[in-house]
Amino acid sequence: MTLTLREEAERRERAFLAPWATFADEADGRERPEEPCDVRTAFVRDRDRIIHCKAFRRLKHKTQVFLAPEGDHYRTRLTHTLEVSQIARTVARALRLNEDLAEAISLGHDLGHTAFGHSGEAILNEICPLGFTHFEQSVRVVEVLEKDRQGLNLTAAVRDGIRMHSAGVAEGERAMTPEGRIVALADKMAYVNHDIDDALRAGILTQAQLPKDYIDVLGATHSARINTLIHAVIEGSQGPEIRIAEPVGTALWGLRDFLFAEVYFNPRAKGEERKAKAVMRMLYEHFLENPAEMPSEFTDYIEADGLTRVVLDYVSGMTDRYAIARFEGLFVPKNWQ
């Protein structure tokens, strides 16, 4: 009997991947049953659905750290996502784990992020009685909101990896697959390094300010640090346990703490954060009071989901520029025509 291309790919996985890898031919957990694809494995199919969804396209206009930067070379939420994917795929390949699964989780991990980066997330969590985290919203995006409220019908392993990627999950909880645990670590590896790069570009930091003890371990350049970190994860991981070898791990977390002190809470880098939070707060409160002004794709579900949930879905899905445009249309006076 002739094998399909998918079956051949699944057979190659069985021959090459480590015994503790996550195999596509065992993928399950889709909320709706569907026939297997003749060409793509389950995880490749999930990856493709994420890339083609609307929430993924919106990431290009969502802040990473610097709000609405004028320069062309600052990271956005989309370029961050692609850098996480590159790191996770490299590590997964080296450890003989499922690269397709790592890529799918990476590409979906921030789909639920708000406009204006973590400041947008923080204000929605503060003012909404339901609370708000970007990782839980990312799961809601793929399970409910995409494809005209049909969801993407992803496998359980991808949805779990998306939910568990963040440092904000409950202490002790982690992804159920080693590929998901790779993405959780790759996320930190990516943003620590590219946020240094952007902060140097913005003049928030100078090379001389970077902590010498950590830079001596990790490397003086962006590419050197990524290389060091990837090798340390490959060296430190044993079986399904994904760890970063020392002293590289200590240097990574130390550099992360340095960034929180010198960049993430730096008034020069975050000077517009107060305004961004005000925009999100006013939009959220306005649509609670005036729900009919939301698009019908949201208002149609107020009865089923409740007004608070629908407003949260609408406001949290906005890009930076869409949020600013809606704010200006609602609250900034215009000249009399």
HUPEJO-V483244 format. One line per field, one symbol per residue. ss: DSSP state (H for helix, E for strand, - for the rest). phi: phi as a letter, one per 40 degrees, with the letter a starting at -180 (. if undefined). burial: I if it has 24 or more other C-alpha atoms within 12 Angstrom, else O. A space follows every 10 residues. Layout:
BEGIN
ss=???
phi=???
burial=???
END
This chain:
BEGIN
ss=----HHHHHH HHHHHH---- ---HHH---- ---------- -HHHHHHHHH H--HHHHHHH H-E------- -----EHHHH HHHHHHHHHH HHHH----HH HHHHHHHH-- ------HHHH HHHHHHH--- ---HHHHHHH HHHHHHHHH- -----HHHHH HHH------- -------HHH HHHHHHHHHH HHHHHHHHHH HH----HHH- -HHHHHHH-- -HHHHHHHHH HHHHHH-E-- E------HHH HHHHHHHHHH HHHH------ --HHHHHHHH HHHHHHHHH- HHH--HHHH- -HHHH-HHHH HHHHHH---H HHHHHHHHHH H------
phi=.cccdccccc ccdccbccdc cccccbcagc cbcaccccbb cdccccdccc dcccccccdc bbccbccfcc ccbccbcccd dccccccccc cccccfbccc cdcccdcccb cccccggccc cccccccccc gabccccccc dccbccffgc gcfccccccc cccccccccd dgcaccbccc cccdccdcdc cdccccdccc ccgcbbdccc dccccccchc bdcccccccc cccccccbfc cbbbcccccc cccccccccc cbbcbcdccb cccdcccccc cccdcccccb cccccccbcc bcccbgcdcc cccccccccd cccccccccc bbcbccc
burial=OOOOOOOOII OOIOOOIIOO IIIIIOIIOI OOOOOIOOOI IIIIIIIIII IOIIIIIIII IIIIIIIIIO OOOIIIIIII IIIIIIIIII IIIIIIIIII IIIIIIIIII IIIIIIIIII IIIIIOOIOO OIIIIIIIII IIIIIIOOOO IIIIIIIIII IIIIIIOOOO OOOIIIIIII IIIIIIIIII IIIIIIIIII OIOIIOOOOI IOOIIOIIII OIOOIIIIII IIIIOIIOOI IIIIIOOIIO IIIIIIOIIO OIIIOOOOII OIIOOIIIII IIIIIIIIOO IOOIOOOIIO IIOOOOIIII IIIIIIIIII IIIIOIIOOO OOOOOOO
END
